[in-house]
Amino acid sequence: MKQILKYALIPLFIFLANTSLKATSYIAKQDSTVTLHVAGNCSMCKKRIEKAANLPGVSNAVWSEDTQKLSLTYSAKKSTLETIKKSIAAVGHDVDNVRGNDKAYAELHECCLYPRLEKVQASPLTVSATTNNSSATTTVSVDSTTTMHVAGNCALCKKRIETAATINGVTSAIWDVNTKELVVKHNHQKAPLEEIKKGIAAVGHDVDNVRADDQVYEQLHECCLYPRMENGKITDVKAKKDDHHDHNHILTGVVVEENEKGDLNPITGVNIHWLEDKSKNARTNENGVFKLQHHGNFKKIVVSFAGMQSDTITIKDLHEVLMINAKSNVLSEVVVTGSRRSNFINRMNPARVEVLTTKELFKAACCDLSESFETNASVDVVSNDAVTGSKQIQMLGLSGIYTQLTVENLPGPRGLAAPLGLNSISGSWIESIQIAKGIGSVANGYENMAGQINVELKKPQNSDRLYFNAYANNMGRTDVNLNLAQKINNNWSTAVLLHDNFMYNKTMNFSDNGFRDIPVGNLFSGVNRWNYENGKGFMAQFGIKYLNDDRTGGQTDFNKKTDKGTTNRYGLGFDIERIEGFAKIGYVFPENRHRSIGLQLAGSNYNQKSYFGLKNYNGEQQNGYANLIFQDVLGTVAHKYRVGASVNYDNYDELYLDVQNFKRKETVSGAFVEYTFSPNEKFDAVVGLRQDYNSLYGWFTTPRLNLRYAPFTGNTMRLSAGRGQRTANIIAENMSALASSRTLIIKSPDNFKNAYGLDPEVSWNTGFTIDQSFRLFNREATASVELFRNSFENQVVVDYENPREISFYNLTGKSYSNSLQAELRFNPLPRLETRLAYRLLDVQTDFESGRKSKPLLAKHRGFTNLAYTLPSSGWSFDYTLNIVGDKRIPSTIENPVAYQVATKSNAYVTMNAQVSKDFGKNKNFTIYVGGENLTNYFQQNPILGADDPFGSYFDTSLLWGPLTGRMFYTGVRFHIN
């Protein structure tokens, strides 16, 4: 199957590479070039105008949002200027002397409702209705468009004014920061003009003849303190418009960032200096405001911020309040090309979401998802055992099975695929990772118990046309990654993401116990995805993923052909194939951008054939998933809601030791509702409830709550609470026990009914976090404290306390985890990012032998990450230090003395470092070298009974420390934009 898919994809790869690398030059023809005035507001207008203008014969059409000018190059033989104008007007945009179609204008997206070039006051509409017997004329009240003068300064004012104006009966409200004019489309009966004005004045803005209350005005953000209006006019402003720039005065500006909700928040500590004289500089205060002394003919400033690429900006008007509005690396009014911090907390999200960007992933090799958390303090990635190479994440002291792993909010590797699933997602595919501790949204399902990790893959519509990464280390591992993306036209784009992992060093054995530390073989995975957008609110994404994992481990001299199934030598192997299809379909209603509907679909087939010495384990799983979500506002944006329904189907077929067959079909269907209350920028409340029916266990309810409160500048507090439920897959999730002589015992109270005869796992999670930004040694810093408690109502206890067996049974007492983490983010020097963290865990479970702490889990962990960049030379340096405390080791006292180990492990320290260098003007070529576990600390005897792998005391599952010692690697990245 792997070879068939490879050959099937080759023509597509050739097509994409050919179209991606074509030269873009062309021989100019004798075309006419003209400039037209076209009215519009935003980037959506830009796309609509340019698309309408691109008629046959038009070779170039570029519209500027700032100048409202359309630069047009066309062939007069194939198209006329009037035809082009009519095409633009037909989609609702006024162009020169041609008025846009009124009906099309009225149907434009809310933010596209520009002031008409000809101001026409709408009048009541008279409709004549004729029937068979009579005719009647009826006057229908329709919305009127009114323009009023509202005082303000910036984008913060814009959001405040438009929100205040959008009362019941107002269809749209658009305020222009340059003209100070607010264009309101409203129903006079439902929303009288005076009521709209009073609402605007109530939030601190003078409007026409209504003056805002002085006390409210004085409480506005610093950059919003506009010159007050007198008799409906702004004083001493227009005169400054025509001033020259060649004199000394103060340039005032504000730097804000816009989140996914459209909220604007000031950025503290941004550095600004004049390009003409670096000594003339300033820094934004806690309100994001800066004041920079202007001298002579200075016209350009340089804006820089930790984690952002510096850029030079030409100031258009030195007397206006300069607004730098960052959203997805694009800034309104002034454009700065840069990136966010490599690792940041989304301050406006009700849940505390930590975002790892591509830049953060570049700090380490990150060949696959399991290696993407090495520079992160919140998530641990540990090896499950000493022979299989499988890894698991740990968060809040709980195993990764309790953390919901999603890929673009669709189910990630789960069920039987969970143990080896982290290896299947290439690091080069990842655009960002969002880590949310505690309880998440009910819209994402019911399985989240300790948190959610969502992986965003690179999108075809905005990815590099070509991205190549090659990696090799001194242990014999090689990774090759190739991404290809192609924009086919204005609507369609596609991408192919490929990952190949080779490991053929059969003799790698740091502990010298005769066993390979890592299985050898090949892992190949690929994604082909498509994206469609029609510019009218409809969007669709779909694609297919494929994985083939064929690896062999065990003793270094194990030969699969001659030793498999015998006691000659101990070996283990995996032959895994997984195929997945996915689709996301959405529609945003043009008349109300807050209203949308989306459908998420996914289906997969997972097939695993594996053996562990003389034990065979085969598993197959089919999964189907669908989730329908509708969201809208209730009156105003302060009240939002989401409703939806979902269904998840799993068909499991597991065969253990060729005799024990565990089969089950499990369907969980349900509905949910979620309400968000956001009365202002300081407070958010998200309340969710879902009701589901499990075909094996019946009905269950999932309530969830997330609160965010920002009482003062720089401070954010969050509280979360809720319930989670999941069904355990005990064999696949504890595969390391199969690579041992332990006997698998399932203590089923109902003779293996349902899932192994065990009850579903249920827990309640509560969390409280505080984030505080402040100035430390006159530099930006953030301190965070997190407290989480997860308490199990029921749990499938995995009991390793008897060294001769592994037991599974329902919890009869208590099981809980308490987590405390404190973190400091600080920039002690320019371009030097520092993160320090400490974590304390208390995880206890009532085993049959009594209450004990979770085995192989460190109670204490210290973490340091340093990142230093030299943008001018392209050098980057990264260093990570981990201090891991001792861990409890399950008891081996019942074994003979020769096969007993200590009850506690040693504490240890690991260090990773990487140096990378970007080459070329566009920085499209990078080489990197690095080292992991530079302290060369590894567990000396990771396998118990390695001298007798078929004996009674063989055990590879007691792994508490690094399996391998010091490792060095190198790699190269190349991309074409």
QUIPE-V531868 format. One record per residue. N is the residue number from 1. SS is DSSP state (2 for helix, 1 for strand, 0 for the rest). OMEGA is omega as a letter, one per 30 degrees, with the letter a starting at -180 (* if undefined). Layout:
BEGIN
N/SS/OMEGA ; N/SS/OMEGA
END
This chain:
BEGIN
1/0/a ; 2/2/a ; 3/2/a ; 4/2/a ; 5/2/l ; 6/2/a ; 7/2/l ; 8/2/a ; 9/2/a ; 10/2/l ; 11/2/l ; 12/2/l ; 13/2/a ; 14/2/l ; 15/2/a ; 16/2/a ; 17/2/a ; 18/2/a ; 19/2/a ; 20/2/a ; 21/0/l ; 22/0/l ; 23/0/a ; 24/0/l ; 25/0/l ; 26/0/l ; 27/0/a ; 28/0/l ; 29/0/a ; 30/0/l ; 31/0/l ; 32/1/l ; 33/1/a ; 34/1/l ; 35/1/a ; 36/1/l ; 37/1/a ; 38/1/a ; 39/0/l ; 40/0/a ; 41/0/a ; 42/0/a ; 43/2/l ; 44/2/l ; 45/2/a ; 46/2/a ; 47/2/a ; 48/2/a ; 49/2/a ; 50/2/l ; 51/2/l ; 52/2/a ; 53/2/a ; 54/0/l ; 55/0/l ; 56/0/a ; 57/0/l ; 58/1/a ; 59/1/a ; 60/1/l ; 61/1/a ; 62/1/a ; 63/1/a ; 64/0/l ; 65/0/a ; 66/0/a ; 67/0/a ; 68/0/a ; 69/1/l ; 70/1/l ; 71/1/a ; 72/1/l ; 73/1/a ; 74/1/l ; 75/0/a ; 76/0/l ; 77/0/a ; 78/0/a ; 79/0/l ; 80/0/a ; 81/2/l ; 82/2/l ; 83/2/l ; 84/2/l ; 85/2/a ; 86/2/l ; 87/2/l ; 88/2/l ; 89/2/a ; 90/2/a ; 91/0/l ; 92/0/a ; 93/0/l ; 94/0/a ; 95/1/a ; 96/0/a ; 97/0/l ; 98/1/a ; 99/0/l ; 100/0/l ; 101/0/a ; 102/2/a ; 103/2/l ; 104/2/l ; 105/2/a ; 106/2/a ; 107/0/l ; 108/0/l ; 109/0/a ; 110/2/a ; 111/2/a ; 112/2/a ; 113/0/a ; 114/0/l ; 115/0/a ; 116/0/l ; 117/0/l ; 118/0/a ; 119/0/a ; 120/0/l ; 121/0/a ; 122/0/l ; 123/0/l ; 124/0/a ; 125/1/l ; 126/1/a ; 127/1/l ; 128/1/l ; 129/1/a ; 130/1/l ; 131/0/a ; 132/0/a ; 133/0/a ; 134/0/l ; 135/1/a ; 136/1/l ; 137/1/a ; 138/1/l ; 139/1/a ; 140/1/l ; 141/0/l ; 142/0/a ; 143/0/l ; 144/1/l ; 145/1/a ; 146/1/l ; 147/1/l ; 148/1/a ; 149/1/a ; 150/1/a ; 151/0/l ; 152/0/a ; 153/0/a ; 154/0/a ; 155/2/l ; 156/2/l ; 157/2/a ; 158/2/a ; 159/2/a ; 160/2/a ; 161/2/a ; 162/2/l ; 163/2/a ; 164/2/a ; 165/2/a ; 166/0/l ; 167/0/l ; 168/0/a ; 169/0/l ; 170/1/a ; 171/1/l ; 172/1/l ; 173/1/a ; 174/1/l ; 175/1/a ; 176/0/a ; 177/0/a ; 178/0/a ; 179/0/a ; 180/0/a ; 181/1/l ; 182/1/l ; 183/1/a ; 184/1/l ; 185/1/a ; 186/1/l ; 187/0/a ; 188/0/a ; 189/0/a ; 190/0/a ; 191/0/l ; 192/0/a ; 193/2/a ; 194/2/l ; 195/2/l ; 196/2/a ; 197/2/l ; 198/2/l ; 199/2/l ; 200/2/l ; 201/2/a ; 202/2/l ; 203/0/l ; 204/0/a ; 205/0/l ; 206/0/a ; 207/1/a ; 208/0/a ; 209/0/l ; 210/1/a ; 211/0/l ; 212/0/l ; 213/0/a ; 214/2/a ; 215/2/l ; 216/2/l ; 217/2/a ; 218/2/l ; 219/0/l ; 220/0/l ; 221/0/a ; 222/2/a ; 223/2/a ; 224/2/a ; 225/0/a ; 226/0/l ; 227/0/a ; 228/0/l ; 229/1/l ; 230/1/a ; 231/0/l ; 232/0/a ; 233/1/l ; 234/1/a ; 235/0/l ; 236/0/l ; 237/0/a ; 238/2/a ; 239/2/a ; 240/2/a ; 241/2/a ; 242/0/l ; 243/0/l ; 244/0/a ; 245/0/a ; 246/0/l ; 247/0/a ; 248/0/l ; 249/1/a ; 250/1/l ; 251/1/a ; 252/1/l ; 253/1/l ; 254/1/l ; 255/1/l ; 256/1/l ; 257/1/a ; 258/1/l ; 259/0/a ; 260/0/a ; 261/0/a ; 262/0/l ; 263/0/a ; 264/1/a ; 265/1/a ; 266/1/l ; 267/0/a ; 268/0/l ; 269/0/l ; 270/0/a ; 271/1/l ; 272/1/l ; 273/1/l ; 274/1/l ; 275/0/a ; 276/0/a ; 277/1/a ; 278/1/a ; 279/1/l ; 280/1/a ; 281/1/l ; 282/1/l ; 283/1/l ; 284/0/l ; 285/0/a ; 286/0/l ; 287/0/a ; 288/0/a ; 289/1/l ; 290/1/l ; 291/1/a ; 292/1/a ; 293/1/l ; 294/1/a ; 295/0/l ; 296/0/a ; 297/0/l ; 298/0/a ; 299/0/a ; 300/1/l ; 301/1/l ; 302/1/a ; 303/1/l ; 304/1/a ; 305/0/a ; 306/0/a ; 307/0/l ; 308/0/l ; 309/0/a ; 310/0/l ; 311/1/a ; 312/1/a ; 313/1/l ; 314/1/a ; 315/0/a ; 316/0/a ; 317/0/a ; 318/0/a ; 319/0/l ; 320/0/l ; 321/0/a ; 322/1/a ; 323/1/l ; 324/1/a ; 325/1/a ; 326/1/l ; 327/1/a ; 328/0/l ; 329/0/l ; 330/1/a ; 331/1/l ; 332/1/a ; 333/0/l ; 334/0/a ; 335/0/l ; 336/0/l ; 337/0/a ; 338/0/a ; 339/0/l ; 340/0/l ; 341/0/a ; 342/0/a ; 343/1/a ; 344/1/l ; 345/1/l ; 346/0/a ; 347/0/a ; 348/0/a ; 349/0/l ; 350/0/l ; 351/0/a ; 352/0/a ; 353/1/l ; 354/1/a ; 355/1/l ; 356/1/a ; 357/1/l ; 358/2/l ; 359/2/l ; 360/2/a ; 361/2/l ; 362/0/l ; 363/0/l ; 364/0/a ; 365/0/l ; 366/0/l ; 367/0/l ; 368/1/a ; 369/2/a ; 370/2/a ; 371/2/a ; 372/0/a ; 373/0/a ; 374/0/a ; 375/0/a ; 376/0/a ; 377/0/a ; 378/0/a ; 379/0/l ; 380/1/l ; 381/1/a ; 382/1/l ; 383/1/a ; 384/0/a ; 385/0/a ; 386/0/a ; 387/0/a ; 388/0/a ; 389/0/a ; 390/0/a ; 391/1/l ; 392/1/l ; 393/1/l ; 394/1/l ; 395/1/a ; 396/0/l ; 397/0/a ; 398/1/l ; 399/1/a ; 400/2/l ; 401/2/l ; 402/2/l ; 403/1/a ; 404/1/l ; 405/1/l ; 406/1/l ; 407/1/a ; 408/0/l ; 409/0/l ; 410/1/a ; 411/1/l ; 412/0/l ; 413/0/a ; 414/0/a ; 415/2/a ; 416/2/a ; 417/2/a ; 418/2/a ; 419/2/a ; 420/2/a ; 421/2/a ; 422/2/a ; 423/2/a ; 424/2/a ; 425/0/a ; 426/1/l ; 427/2/a ; 428/2/l ; 429/2/a ; 430/1/l ; 431/1/l ; 432/1/l ; 433/1/l ; 434/1/a ; 435/1/l ; 436/1/l ; 437/1/l ; 438/0/a ; 439/0/l ; 440/0/a ; 441/0/l ; 442/2/l ; 443/2/a ; 444/2/l ; 445/0/a ; 446/0/a ; 447/0/a ; 448/0/a ; 449/0/l ; 450/0/a ; 451/1/l ; 452/1/l ; 453/1/l ; 454/1/a ; 455/1/l ; 456/1/l ; 457/1/l ; 458/0/a ; 459/0/a ; 460/0/a ; 461/0/a ; 462/0/a ; 463/0/l ; 464/0/l ; 465/0/l ; 466/1/l ; 467/1/a ; 468/1/l ; 469/1/l ; 470/1/a ; 471/1/l ; 472/1/l ; 473/1/a ; 474/0/l ; 475/0/l ; 476/0/l ; 477/1/l ; 478/1/l ; 479/1/l ; 480/1/a ; 481/1/l ; 482/1/l ; 483/1/l ; 484/1/l ; 485/1/a ; 486/1/l ; 487/1/a ; 488/0/l ; 489/0/a ; 490/0/a ; 491/0/a ; 492/1/l ; 493/1/a ; 494/1/l ; 495/1/l ; 496/1/a ; 497/1/a ; 498/1/l ; 499/1/l ; 500/1/a ; 501/1/l ; 502/1/l ; 503/1/a ; 504/0/l ; 505/0/a ; 506/0/a ; 507/0/a ; 508/0/a ; 509/0/a ; 510/0/a ; 511/0/l ; 512/0/l ; 513/0/l ; 514/0/a ; 515/1/l ; 516/0/l ; 517/0/a ; 518/0/l ; 519/0/l ; 520/1/l ; 521/1/a ; 522/1/l ; 523/1/l ; 524/1/l ; 525/1/a ; 526/1/l ; 527/1/l ; 528/1/a ; 529/1/a ; 530/1/l ; 531/1/l ; 532/1/l ; 533/1/a ; 534/0/l ; 535/0/a ; 536/0/l ; 537/0/a ; 538/1/l ; 539/1/l ; 540/1/l ; 541/1/l ; 542/1/a ; 543/1/a ; 544/1/l ; 545/1/l ; 546/1/l ; 547/1/l ; 548/1/a ; 549/1/a ; 550/1/a ; 551/1/a ; 552/1/l ; 553/1/a ; 554/1/a ; 555/1/a ; 556/0/a ; 557/0/l ; 558/0/l ; 559/0/a ; 560/2/a ; 561/2/a ; 562/2/a ; 563/2/a ; 564/0/l ; 565/0/l ; 566/0/l ; 567/0/l ; 568/0/l ; 569/0/a ; 570/0/l ; 571/1/l ; 572/1/a ; 573/1/l ; 574/1/l ; 575/1/a ; 576/1/l ; 577/1/l ; 578/1/l ; 579/1/a ; 580/1/l ; 581/1/a ; 582/1/l ; 583/1/l ; 584/1/a ; 585/1/a ; 586/1/l ; 587/1/l ; 588/1/a ; 589/0/a ; 590/0/a ; 591/0/a ; 592/0/a ; 593/0/l ; 594/0/a ; 595/0/l ; 596/1/l ; 597/1/a ; 598/1/l ; 599/1/l ; 600/1/a ; 601/1/l ; 602/1/l ; 603/1/a ; 604/1/l ; 605/1/a ; 606/1/a ; 607/1/a ; 608/1/l ; 609/1/a ; 610/1/l ; 611/1/a ; 612/1/a ; 613/0/l ; 614/0/a ; 615/1/l ; 616/1/l ; 617/1/l ; 618/1/a ; 619/1/l ; 620/1/a ; 621/1/l ; 622/1/a ; 623/1/l ; 624/1/a ; 625/1/l ; 626/1/a ; 627/1/a ; 628/1/a ; 629/1/l ; 630/1/l ; 631/1/a ; 632/1/l ; 633/1/l ; 634/0/a ; 635/0/l ; 636/0/a ; 637/0/l ; 638/0/a ; 639/1/l ; 640/1/l ; 641/1/l ; 642/1/l ; 643/1/l ; 644/1/l ; 645/1/a ; 646/1/l ; 647/1/l ; 648/1/a ; 649/1/l ; 650/1/l ; 651/1/a ; 652/1/l ; 653/1/a ; 654/1/l ; 655/1/a ; 656/1/l ; 657/0/l ; 658/0/a ; 659/0/a ; 660/1/a ; 661/1/l ; 662/1/l ; 663/1/l ; 664/1/l ; 665/1/a ; 666/1/l ; 667/1/l ; 668/1/l ; 669/1/a ; 670/1/a ; 671/1/a ; 672/1/l ; 673/1/a ; 674/1/a ; 675/1/l ; 676/1/l ; 677/1/a ; 678/1/a ; 679/1/a ; 680/1/a ; 681/0/a ; 682/0/a ; 683/1/l ; 684/1/l ; 685/1/l ; 686/1/a ; 687/1/a ; 688/1/l ; 689/1/l ; 690/1/l ; 691/1/a ; 692/1/l ; 693/1/l ; 694/1/a ; 695/0/l ; 696/0/a ; 697/0/l ; 698/1/a ; 699/1/l ; 700/1/a ; 701/1/a ; 702/1/l ; 703/1/l ; 704/1/a ; 705/1/l ; 706/1/l ; 707/1/l ; 708/1/l ; 709/1/l ; 710/0/a ; 711/0/l ; 712/0/a ; 713/0/l ; 714/0/a ; 715/1/l ; 716/1/l ; 717/1/a ; 718/1/l ; 719/1/l ; 720/1/l ; 721/1/l ; 722/1/a ; 723/1/l ; 724/1/a ; 725/1/l ; 726/1/l ; 727/0/a ; 728/0/l ; 729/0/a ; 730/0/a ; 731/0/a ; 732/2/a ; 733/2/l ; 734/2/a ; 735/2/a ; 736/2/l ; 737/2/l ; 738/2/l ; 739/0/l ; 740/1/l ; 741/0/a ; 742/0/l ; 743/1/a ; 744/1/a ; 745/1/l ; 746/1/a ; 747/0/a ; 748/0/l ; 749/0/a ; 750/0/l ; 751/0/l ; 752/0/l ; 753/0/a ; 754/0/a ; 755/0/l ; 756/0/a ; 757/0/a ; 758/0/l ; 759/0/l ; 760/0/l ; 761/1/a ; 762/1/l ; 763/1/l ; 764/1/a ; 765/1/l ; 766/1/a ; 767/1/l ; 768/1/a ; 769/1/l ; 770/1/l ; 771/1/a ; 772/1/l ; 773/1/a ; 774/1/l ; 775/1/l ; 776/1/a ; 777/0/l ; 778/0/l ; 779/1/a ; 780/1/l ; 781/1/l ; 782/1/l ; 783/1/a ; 784/1/l ; 785/1/a ; 786/1/l ; 787/1/l ; 788/1/l ; 789/1/l ; 790/1/a ; 791/1/a ; 792/1/l ; 793/1/l ; 794/1/a ; 795/0/l ; 796/1/a ; 797/1/l ; 798/1/a ; 799/1/l ; 800/0/a ; 801/0/l ; 802/0/a ; 803/0/a ; 804/0/a ; 805/1/l ; 806/1/a ; 807/1/l ; 808/1/l ; 809/1/l ; 810/1/l ; 811/0/l ; 812/0/l ; 813/0/a ; 814/0/l ; 815/1/a ; 816/1/l ; 817/1/l ; 818/1/a ; 819/1/l ; 820/1/l ; 821/1/l ; 822/1/a ; 823/1/l ; 824/1/l ; 825/1/a ; 826/1/l ; 827/1/a ; 828/1/l ; 829/1/l ; 830/0/l ; 831/0/l ; 832/1/l ; 833/1/a ; 834/1/l ; 835/1/l ; 836/1/a ; 837/1/l ; 838/1/a ; 839/1/l ; 840/1/a ; 841/1/l ; 842/1/a ; 843/1/a ; 844/1/l ; 845/1/l ; 846/1/l ; 847/1/l ; 848/0/a ; 849/0/l ; 850/1/a ; 851/1/a ; 852/1/l ; 853/1/a ; 854/0/a ; 855/0/l ; 856/0/l ; 857/0/a ; 858/1/l ; 859/0/a ; 860/1/l ; 861/1/l ; 862/1/a ; 863/1/l ; 864/1/l ; 865/1/l ; 866/1/l ; 867/1/a ; 868/1/a ; 869/1/l ; 870/1/a ; 871/0/a ; 872/0/a ; 873/0/l ; 874/0/a ; 875/1/l ; 876/1/a ; 877/1/a ; 878/1/a ; 879/1/l ; 880/1/l ; 881/1/l ; 882/1/l ; 883/1/a ; 884/1/a ; 885/0/a ; 886/0/a ; 887/1/l ; 888/1/l ; 889/0/l ; 890/0/a ; 891/0/l ; 892/0/a ; 893/0/a ; 894/0/l ; 895/0/l ; 896/0/a ; 897/2/a ; 898/2/a ; 899/2/l ; 900/0/l ; 901/0/a ; 902/0/a ; 903/0/l ; 904/1/l ; 905/0/l ; 906/0/l ; 907/0/a ; 908/1/a ; 909/1/l ; 910/1/l ; 911/1/l ; 912/1/l ; 913/1/l ; 914/1/l ; 915/1/l ; 916/1/a ; 917/1/l ; 918/1/l ; 919/1/l ; 920/0/a ; 921/0/a ; 922/0/l ; 923/0/a ; 924/0/a ; 925/1/a ; 926/1/l ; 927/1/a ; 928/1/l ; 929/1/a ; 930/1/l ; 931/1/l ; 932/1/a ; 933/0/a ; 934/0/l ; 935/0/l ; 936/0/l ; 937/0/l ; 938/0/a ; 939/0/a ; 940/0/a ; 941/0/a ; 942/0/a ; 943/0/l ; 944/1/l ; 945/0/a ; 946/2/a ; 947/2/a ; 948/2/a ; 949/0/l ; 950/0/l ; 951/0/a ; 952/0/a ; 953/0/a ; 954/0/a ; 955/1/l ; 956/0/a ; 957/0/a ; 958/0/a ; 959/0/a ; 960/0/a ; 961/0/l ; 962/0/a ; 963/0/a ; 964/0/a ; 965/0/a ; 966/0/a ; 967/1/l ; 968/1/a ; 969/1/l ; 970/1/a ; 971/1/l ; 972/1/l ; 973/1/l ; 974/1/l ; 975/1/l ; 976/1/a ; 977/0/*
END
